[in-house]
């Protein structure tokens, strides 16, 4: 089994995209240098590289190399339990695999390759995800993958992960004044996000039940970004039309490139 992992090259981290060192394996090149990504985090071009960025880059590179080493060489002198837990962690942090279904499939293939017989792979993966630090990363990755419109099918137990993916995929927010959930339809925000959530839970969460759907809706209501009255007042002069956005203050179409979904 060949598993390819990607991290940003040094030049892309320094915004020197024309001089990308590893176009075949650089994460930034994979996303066509279009999102200004630094180790998977979207940042402004005008932002200084954080002081801790080199350390994060080295950690990401180390994790990538360690993942490749385990995939190719097996557990070596480590125990099966330890190696499966480490492999799960590295698949999450380095390869952004967050679906228990996907992780289990990769680990089962790896076990077959090295003659390892385990019936408790799912339990080991689940217990690894219960680590608070790892689970925080999983939620952040789920949100990010949703924003990139990366389709994922989650295990029936991953209600929180599915919630964060949905919040990222549809930029779901809640209006403070009314409590209404709104979502971005790739052109503008519209109401009735709850119906959208209920439809999409059925496709992103395997074997979902009505109680699961209700729990996800409630979690998103409690966790999504709140749109305050002051936020709305700042844009009351903008009117959404069928062919664009009209700015009443200057009596001409509004430059939507100044706007952001987030």
C-alpha positions as CSV (number, residue, x, y, z in Angstrom):
1,X,0.0,0.0,0.0
2,X,1.3,3.4,-1.0
3,X,0.2,6.3,1.1
4,X,1.2,9.8,0.0
5,X,1.4,12.6,2.5
6,X,2.0,16.3,1.8
7,X,3.5,19.2,3.7
8,X,4.4,22.7,2.4
9,X,7.9,23.2,1.1
10,X,10.1,26.0,2.5
11,X,9.6,28.4,-0.4
12,X,5.8,28.1,-0.3
13,X,5.9,28.9,3.4
14,X,7.8,32.1,2.5
15,X,5.2,32.9,-0.2
16,X,7.7,32.1,-3.0
17,X,5.2,30.0,-4.9
18,X,6.9,30.4,-8.2
19,X,10.0,28.6,-6.8
20,X,8.1,25.7,-5.3
21,X,10.7,23.1,-4.4
22,X,8.5,20.0,-4.5
23,X,5.5,20.5,-6.9
24,X,4.7,16.8,-6.8
25,X,4.5,16.5,-3.0
26,X,4.1,20.0,-1.7
27,X,0.7,20.6,0.0
28,X,0.5,24.2,-1.3
29,X,1.2,23.0,-4.9
30,X,-1.5,20.4,-4.4
31,X,-4.0,23.2,-3.7
32,X,-2.6,25.2,-6.7
33,X,-1.0,27.8,-4.4
34,X,-4.4,29.5,-4.3
35,X,-5.3,29.5,-0.6
36,X,-2.1,30.8,0.9
37,X,-1.8,27.8,3.2
38,X,0.7,27.5,6.0
39,X,0.7,23.9,7.3
40,X,-3.0,23.7,6.4
41,X,-4.1,27.0,8.0
42,X,-5.4,29.8,5.8
43,X,-3.6,33.1,6.5
44,X,-3.4,36.6,5.0
45,X,-0.6,37.4,2.6
46,X,0.2,40.4,4.7
47,X,0.6,38.4,7.9
48,X,4.0,37.8,9.3
49,X,5.0,34.1,9.7
50,X,4.4,33.3,13.4
51,X,7.5,32.6,15.4
52,X,6.4,29.1,16.1
53,X,5.8,28.3,12.4
54,X,9.2,26.7,11.8
55,X,8.6,24.3,14.7
56,X,5.2,23.4,13.3
57,X,6.7,22.8,9.9
58,X,9.4,20.6,11.3
59,X,6.8,18.6,13.3
60,X,4.6,18.2,10.3
61,X,7.6,17.0,8.2
62,X,8.6,14.6,11.0
63,X,5.1,13.2,11.3
64,X,5.0,12.7,7.5
65,X,8.2,10.9,7.5
66,X,7.2,8.7,10.5
67,X,3.9,7.8,8.8
68,X,5.7,6.7,5.6
69,X,8.1,4.7,7.7
70,X,5.4,2.8,9.5
71,X,3.4,2.2,6.3
72,X,6.5,0.8,4.6
73,X,8.3,-1.0,7.4
74,X,5.6,-2.1,9.8
75,X,5.8,-2.0,13.6
76,X,9.5,-3.0,13.9
77,X,10.2,-3.5,17.6
78,X,7.1,-1.7,18.9
79,X,4.0,-3.5,20.2
80,X,1.0,-3.9,17.9
81,X,-1.2,-1.7,20.2
82,X,1.3,1.1,20.3
83,X,1.9,1.1,16.6
84,X,-1.8,1.1,15.7
85,X,-2.4,4.0,18.0
86,X,0.6,5.9,16.6
87,X,-0.6,5.1,13.0
88,X,-4.1,6.4,13.9
89,X,-2.6,9.6,15.3
90,X,-0.3,10.2,12.3
91,X,-3.1,9.5,9.8
92,X,-5.1,12.2,11.5
93,X,-2.4,14.8,12.0
94,X,-0.4,14.3,8.8
95,X,-2.8,12.9,6.3
96,X,-6.0,14.5,7.6
97,X,-7.9,11.2,7.7
98,X,-10.6,11.8,10.3
99,X,-13.3,9.3,9.4
100,X,-13.1,6.2,11.5
101,X,-14.2,4.3,8.4
102,X,-11.3,5.5,6.3
103,X,-8.7,5.1,9.1
104,X,-9.9,1.5,9.8
105,X,-9.7,0.6,6.2
106,X,-6.1,1.8,5.9
107,X,-5.0,0.1,9.1
108,X,-6.7,-3.2,8.1
109,X,-4.8,-3.1,4.8
110,X,-1.6,-2.4,6.7
111,X,-2.2,-5.3,9.1
112,X,-2.8,-7.7,6.2
113,X,0.5,-6.6,4.7
114,X,2.5,-7.5,7.8
115,X,0.5,-10.5,8.9
116,X,-1.1,-8.8,11.9
117,X,-4.4,-10.3,13.0
118,X,-6.5,-7.9,15.2
119,X,-10.3,-7.8,15.7
120,X,-10.1,-4.7,18.0
121,X,-8.8,-2.1,15.5
122,X,-12.0,-0.1,15.7
123,X,-11.8,0.1,19.5
124,X,-8.2,1.2,19.4
125,X,-9.0,4.0,16.9
126,X,-12.0,5.1,19.0
127,X,-9.9,5.3,22.2
128,X,-7.2,7.2,20.4
129,X,-9.8,9.8,19.3
130,X,-10.8,10.3,22.9
131,X,-7.5,12.0,23.6
132,X,-8.5,15.7,24.1
133,X,-5.6,17.1,22.1
134,X,-6.1,14.8,19.2
135,X,-9.9,15.3,19.2
136,X,-9.4,19.1,19.1
137,X,-7.3,18.6,16.0
138,X,-9.9,16.4,14.5
139,X,-12.6,19.0,14.9
140,X,-10.4,21.7,13.3
141,X,-9.6,19.4,10.4
142,X,-13.2,18.5,9.9
143,X,-14.1,22.2,9.7
144,X,-11.3,22.8,7.2
145,X,-12.2,19.9,5.0
146,X,-15.8,21.1,5.0
147,X,-14.6,24.5,3.8
148,X,-12.7,22.8,1.0
149,X,-15.8,20.8,0.1
150,X,-14.0,17.6,0.6
151,X,-16.7,14.8,0.8
152,X,-16.4,12.5,3.8
153,X,-18.5,9.7,5.2
154,X,-18.3,9.5,9.0
155,X,-18.9,6.6,11.3
156,X,-22.2,6.5,13.1
157,X,-20.5,7.5,16.3
158,X,-18.8,10.6,14.9
159,X,-21.7,13.1,15.5
160,X,-19.4,16.0,16.6
161,X,-17.0,15.5,13.7
162,X,-19.9,15.5,11.2
163,X,-21.2,18.7,12.9
164,X,-18.0,20.6,12.4
165,X,-17.7,19.3,8.8
166,X,-21.2,20.6,8.0
167,X,-20.4,24.0,9.7
168,X,-17.4,24.3,7.4
169,X,-19.1,23.0,4.3
170,X,-22.0,25.4,4.4
171,X,-20.6,28.2,6.6
172,X,-23.5,27.8,9.0
173,X,-24.2,30.7,11.4
174,X,-26.9,31.6,13.9
175,X,-28.6,35.0,14.0
176,X,-28.5,36.2,17.6
177,X,-31.7,38.3,17.5
178,X,-34.0,35.5,16.1
179,X,-32.0,32.3,16.7
180,X,-32.4,31.4,13.0
181,X,-29.7,29.2,11.5
182,X,-28.4,30.5,8.1
183,X,-26.1,28.9,5.5
184,X,-24.0,30.1,2.5
185,X,-25.3,28.6,-0.8
186,X,-22.1,29.6,-2.7
187,X,-23.7,33.0,-3.6
188,X,-25.4,34.4,-0.5
189,X,-26.7,33.4,2.9
190,X,-30.2,32.1,3.2
191,X,-32.4,30.8,6.0
192,X,-33.7,27.3,6.8
193,X,-30.3,25.9,7.5
194,X,-31.8,23.3,9.8
195,X,-33.5,21.6,6.8
196,X,-30.2,21.6,4.9
197,X,-28.4,20.1,7.9
198,X,-31.0,17.3,8.2
199,X,-30.7,16.4,4.5
200,X,-26.9,16.3,4.5
201,X,-26.5,14.4,7.8
202,X,-28.1,11.4,5.9
203,X,-25.2,11.5,3.4
204,X,-22.2,12.3,5.6
205,X,-23.1,10.1,8.6
206,X,-23.5,6.4,8.0
207,X,-26.6,4.7,9.4
208,X,-27.8,7.9,10.9
209,X,-31.0,7.9,13.0
210,X,-33.5,10.6,13.8
211,X,-31.9,11.1,17.3
212,X,-28.5,11.5,15.6
213,X,-29.9,14.2,13.3
214,X,-31.5,16.1,16.2
215,X,-28.3,15.9,18.2
216,X,-26.3,17.3,15.4
217,X,-28.7,20.2,14.8
218,X,-28.6,21.1,18.5
219,X,-24.8,20.9,18.6
220,X,-24.5,23.2,15.6
221,X,-27.0,25.7,17.1
222,X,-24.8,25.8,20.2
223,X,-21.4,25.9,18.5
224,X,-21.6,27.8,15.3
225,X,-20.7,31.5,14.8
226,X,-23.2,34.0,16.1
227,X,-24.2,36.9,13.9
228,X,-24.8,39.9,16.2
229,X,-27.1,42.8,15.5
230,X,-24.1,45.1,15.1
231,X,-22.8,42.8,12.3
232,X,-26.1,43.1,10.4
233,X,-26.2,46.9,10.8
234,X,-22.8,47.3,9.2
235,X,-24.2,45.9,5.9
236,X,-27.8,47.1,5.8
237,X,-26.9,49.2,2.7
238,X,-26.2,46.1,0.7
239,X,-29.1,44.5,-1.2
240,X,-28.9,41.0,-2.7
241,X,-30.3,40.9,-6.2
242,X,-30.6,38.1,-8.7
243,X,-27.5,39.3,-10.7
244,X,-25.3,40.5,-7.8
245,X,-25.1,42.8,-4.8
246,X,-26.2,46.5,-4.9
247,X,-24.7,49.1,-2.7
248,X,-27.3,51.8,-1.8
249,X,-24.7,54.2,-0.4
250,X,-22.8,54.6,-3.6
251,X,-25.7,53.6,-6.0
252,X,-23.8,51.0,-7.9
253,X,-22.9,47.3,-7.8
254,X,-20.9,46.2,-4.7
255,X,-17.5,44.7,-5.2
256,X,-18.1,41.3,-3.7
257,X,-14.4,40.5,-3.7
258,X,-14.2,42.6,-0.5
259,X,-16.7,40.2,1.2
260,X,-15.9,37.0,3.0
261,X,-18.0,33.9,3.8
262,X,-16.3,33.5,7.3
